[in-house]
Each structure stands twice: as C-alpha cells, then as structure tokens.
C-alpha cells in the first residue's frame, strides 16, 4: 500500500532510524528523503522475488523481512532475517542484475524504496552516503566469508551455536554477559538458516539449555552466558 501522506519531516525522522545513517546530518537525510518512495507491506507479502527485474534498494523503517530462496527441489534456504533499521536490495540497485533472492515481509512493515538511478546518484553526490554503502558492502562480504568458513569447518552443533551468537550480536542488546533474542527463529527456521534439519536444532538447543547456556520462552531465546557460548563454538566435540 502506497504511503503518500508521509511528510518530509516524518521521512527524515524515519530515515534517522536506519543504522547505516545514524551519524548523518539532517541535510544528508533530507537528500535521501527526497528520492524515497514509501510503502506498507502486510505480513507474508512479497516485496521482491527471485530473478525479478526491479532495481530499487529498500530501507526498513518499521517491521521485519525475510530474505530467502528455494532450491529446485523446493527446499527453503533462509539467507537472513532483517529488522527495522536495515537495508536490502543495494546490490541490484548498483549492478542492475536480477534479484538473487526473494524478500517477504515477516510482519506488517513500512519500507522506503530508492530507485537504482537515485541510489547511484546519491553515491556520486553524497560522500557520507557513499561511505555508508561501502562500509555496508564490506560488512556483508565479511559475514559471507564467515558463513562459508562455518559451513566448511564447523560441525552442525557448532554452526547452531555460531548462529545464536550472531543473532545475539546483531539483534539483541548484550548486558552482563547476557542477551535476549526477542525475535528468535523457530527450530525449522534456524535449521534453514544453517543448512541442517529441525531435529538437529532441537537436540542442540536442549543441550545448551541443560548446560544453562540458554533458556527459551515463547518466541524468545535468552543467552545466559555469551562468553561460554563463544567458547563452545570452537569446541571440537559435538
């Protein structure tokens, strides 16, 4: 659903919540706001689809989305879940290639889209925007390198531990060596994220609970000992 009633002032306020723009001046935010198109998406509504030829980048102002694709056999592979403050679609906005994944709203969400031409224009004319994009792409490369390393070198239990630690570091506030993942993935979703099956996830989470490393309640996973979880990722035994 298009949002034609968002004022420039409100748009600037929403854009200030994007984590890559946290240090931007009001002038920088206004330059971005002027090229944004705002739209609401309902839960489970597709925003972009694998191989479609749209070319906009998206900023998540409110809500959350899931980035995934399906194998030829129909198996879902979850690349990641993104919450408010995140950006996606910047690769297609830069290189113009078809979408490499499908993105679906996990909950009702408010997004701003920036066309490819406007996105490239901001990169060329706004140094702060260009720097933010470069840092974001660098971070993505580092994370993808970590995922390849984990997939090739870590056993399944350690991949589960590594994913929990990553979720705690990116989607939770760590305090006193603890963190609460409030939008924790289900066992099936966690399995899809790391390329295993639900039974292996359930078995490992139960093991972590028995060792008092985590606790689970409703849709939350509480990491009770961040340091211990990090140590366990390096353990060879499973």
C-alpha positions as CSV (number, residue, x, y, z in Angstrom):
1,X,0.0,0.0,0.0
2,X,1.5,3.3,-1.1
3,X,2.1,6.0,1.6
4,X,1.5,9.4,0.0
5,X,0.9,11.2,3.3
6,X,4.4,10.9,4.8
7,X,5.8,14.4,5.2
8,X,9.4,15.3,4.5
9,X,9.9,15.9,8.2
10,X,8.4,12.5,9.1
11,X,10.5,10.8,6.4
12,X,13.7,12.4,7.8
13,X,12.7,11.1,11.3
14,X,12.2,7.6,9.9
15,X,15.4,7.6,8.0
16,X,17.4,8.6,11.1
17,X,16.5,5.1,12.4
18,X,18.4,3.4,9.7
19,X,21.5,2.1,11.4
20,X,23.8,3.0,8.4
21,X,22.6,6.6,8.6
22,X,22.9,7.0,12.4
23,X,25.6,9.7,12.1
24,X,24.0,11.6,9.1
25,X,23.2,15.2,9.3
26,X,19.7,16.5,8.7
27,X,20.9,17.7,5.3
28,X,22.1,14.2,4.3
29,X,18.8,12.7,5.5
30,X,16.8,15.2,3.6
31,X,18.7,14.4,0.4
32,X,17.8,10.7,0.8
33,X,14.2,11.5,1.8
34,X,13.6,13.5,-1.4
35,X,14.2,10.4,-3.5
36,X,12.4,7.8,-1.3
37,X,9.1,6.2,-2.2
38,X,7.2,4.9,0.9
39,X,5.1,1.8,1.0
40,X,3.4,-0.5,3.6
41,X,3.7,-4.3,3.2
42,X,1.4,-6.7,5.0
43,X,2.8,-9.8,6.8
44,X,3.8,-12.5,4.3
45,X,3.5,-10.1,1.3
46,X,6.3,-10.4,-1.2
47,X,8.4,-7.3,-1.6
48,X,10.7,-8.6,-4.4
49,X,11.0,-12.0,-5.9
50,X,14.0,-14.1,-7.0
51,X,15.1,-13.1,-10.5
52,X,12.6,-10.2,-10.9
53,X,14.0,-7.2,-12.7
54,X,13.0,-4.4,-10.3
55,X,16.1,-2.4,-9.3
56,X,15.3,-0.4,-6.2
57,X,17.1,-0.5,-2.9
58,X,14.9,-0.7,0.3
59,X,15.2,0.7,3.7
60,X,13.3,-0.9,6.6
61,X,11.7,1.8,8.7
62,X,9.3,-0.4,10.6
63,X,8.8,-4.2,10.8
64,X,11.0,-7.0,9.6
65,X,11.6,-9.0,6.4
66,X,12.9,-12.4,5.4
67,X,15.4,-13.0,2.6
68,X,15.3,-16.5,1.2
69,X,15.2,-18.6,-1.9
70,X,14.0,-22.1,-2.8
71,X,16.1,-24.9,-4.3
72,X,14.9,-26.8,-7.4
73,X,13.7,-29.5,-5.1
74,X,11.6,-26.9,-3.3
75,X,13.7,-26.7,-0.1
76,X,13.6,-23.3,1.5
77,X,17.0,-21.7,2.2
78,X,16.8,-18.7,4.6
79,X,19.6,-16.3,3.9
80,X,18.7,-13.9,6.8
81,X,16.0,-12.0,8.6
82,X,16.3,-8.2,8.6
83,X,14.7,-5.9,11.2
84,X,13.9,-2.2,11.2
85,X,17.0,-0.1,10.6
86,X,18.4,-2.5,7.9
87,X,18.8,-2.0,4.1
88,X,18.5,-4.6,1.3
89,X,18.5,-4.7,-2.4
90,X,21.5,-2.4,-2.8
91,X,23.4,-5.0,-4.9
92,X,20.8,-4.9,-7.7
93,X,20.5,-1.1,-7.4
94,X,24.2,-0.9,-8.1
95,X,24.8,-3.6,-10.8
96,X,21.3,-3.9,-12.3
97,X,21.3,-7.7,-12.3
98,X,18.2,-9.7,-11.5
99,X,17.3,-10.3,-7.8
100,X,19.4,-13.0,-6.2
101,X,16.7,-13.8,-3.6
102,X,13.1,-13.3,-2.6
103,X,12.2,-10.9,0.2
104,X,8.9,-11.3,2.1
105,X,7.5,-9.2,5.0
106,X,7.7,-11.2,8.2
107,X,5.3,-8.8,9.8
108,X,3.5,-5.6,8.7
109,X,6.3,-3.3,7.6
110,X,6.9,0.2,6.4
111,X,9.7,0.5,3.8
112,X,11.3,3.2,1.8
113,X,12.5,2.3,-1.7
114,X,15.1,4.2,-3.7
115,X,15.3,3.6,-7.5
116,X,18.6,2.5,-8.9
117,X,19.3,5.8,-10.7
118,X,18.6,7.8,-7.5
119,X,20.7,5.3,-5.4
120,X,23.7,5.7,-7.8
121,X,23.1,9.4,-7.8
122,X,23.4,9.6,-4.0
123,X,26.6,7.6,-4.2
124,X,28.2,10.0,-6.6
125,X,27.0,13.2,-5.0
126,X,26.9,12.5,-1.2
127,X,30.2,11.4,0.4
128,X,28.6,10.2,3.6
129,X,26.1,8.1,1.7
130,X,28.8,6.6,-0.4
131,X,30.9,5.8,2.7
132,X,27.9,4.1,4.4
133,X,27.3,2.0,1.3
134,X,31.0,0.9,1.1
135,X,31.0,0.0,4.8
136,X,27.8,-1.9,4.5
137,X,29.1,-3.9,1.5
138,X,32.4,-4.6,3.3
139,X,30.5,-5.9,6.3
140,X,28.4,-8.2,4.1
141,X,31.5,-9.6,2.5
142,X,33.0,-10.3,5.9
143,X,29.8,-12.0,7.1
144,X,29.5,-14.1,3.9
145,X,33.2,-15.2,4.4
146,X,32.3,-16.2,8.0
147,X,29.3,-18.2,6.8
148,X,31.5,-20.1,4.2
149,X,34.1,-20.8,6.9
150,X,31.4,-22.0,9.3
151,X,29.8,-24.2,6.7
152,X,33.1,-25.8,5.7
153,X,34.8,-26.2,9.1
154,X,32.2,-26.3,11.8
155,X,30.1,-29.3,12.8
156,X,26.3,-28.8,12.9
157,X,26.1,-28.2,16.7
158,X,28.8,-25.5,16.4
159,X,27.1,-23.9,13.5
160,X,23.9,-23.6,15.6
161,X,26.0,-22.0,18.4
162,X,27.6,-19.6,16.0
163,X,24.2,-18.6,14.6
164,X,22.8,-17.9,18.1
165,X,25.9,-15.8,18.9
166,X,25.5,-13.8,15.6
167,X,21.8,-13.2,16.4
168,X,22.7,-12.0,19.9
169,X,25.3,-9.7,18.5
170,X,23.1,-8.2,15.7
171,X,19.5,-8.3,17.1
172,X,19.9,-8.0,20.8
173,X,21.4,-5.8,23.5
174,X,24.2,-7.5,25.3
175,X,24.5,-6.7,29.0
176,X,26.1,-8.5,31.9
177,X,27.2,-11.3,29.5
178,X,23.6,-12.0,28.6
179,X,21.3,-11.2,25.7
180,X,17.7,-11.7,24.7
181,X,16.9,-12.6,21.1
182,X,13.3,-11.4,21.1
183,X,12.5,-12.4,17.5
184,X,14.1,-15.8,17.7
185,X,13.7,-18.1,14.7
186,X,11.7,-21.3,15.1
187,X,13.6,-24.6,15.1
188,X,12.7,-25.1,11.5
189,X,13.8,-21.6,10.6
190,X,17.1,-22.0,12.4
191,X,17.7,-25.2,10.5
192,X,17.0,-23.5,7.2
193,X,19.4,-20.7,8.2
194,X,22.4,-23.0,8.6
195,X,21.6,-25.9,6.3
196,X,20.5,-28.7,8.6
197,X,17.3,-30.3,9.9
198,X,14.9,-29.4,12.7
199,X,15.8,-32.4,14.8
200,X,19.5,-31.4,15.0
201,X,18.5,-27.9,16.1
202,X,16.1,-29.2,18.8
203,X,18.8,-31.6,20.1
204,X,21.4,-28.8,20.3
205,X,19.1,-26.3,21.9
206,X,18.1,-28.8,24.6
207,X,21.8,-29.5,25.2
208,X,22.5,-25.8,25.6
209,X,19.5,-25.4,28.0
210,X,20.8,-28.3,30.1
211,X,24.2,-26.6,30.4
212,X,22.5,-23.3,31.5
213,X,23.9,-21.5,28.4
214,X,20.4,-20.5,27.1
215,X,16.8,-20.6,28.1
216,X,13.8,-20.4,25.9
217,X,10.3,-18.9,26.5
218,X,7.6,-18.2,24.0
219,X,9.3,-16.6,21.0
220,X,12.5,-15.6,22.9
221,X,15.9,-17.2,23.4
222,X,17.8,-15.8,26.3
223,X,21.6,-16.3,26.1
224,X,22.6,-16.7,29.7
225,X,26.4,-16.8,29.1
226,X,27.7,-15.1,26.0
227,X,31.3,-15.9,26.8
228,X,30.6,-19.6,27.3
229,X,28.6,-19.8,24.0
230,X,31.5,-18.2,22.1
231,X,33.9,-20.7,23.7
232,X,31.7,-23.7,22.7
233,X,31.8,-22.7,19.1
234,X,35.5,-23.6,19.0
235,X,35.0,-27.0,20.7
236,X,35.6,-30.0,18.5
237,X,33.3,-32.4,20.3
238,X,29.6,-32.3,19.4
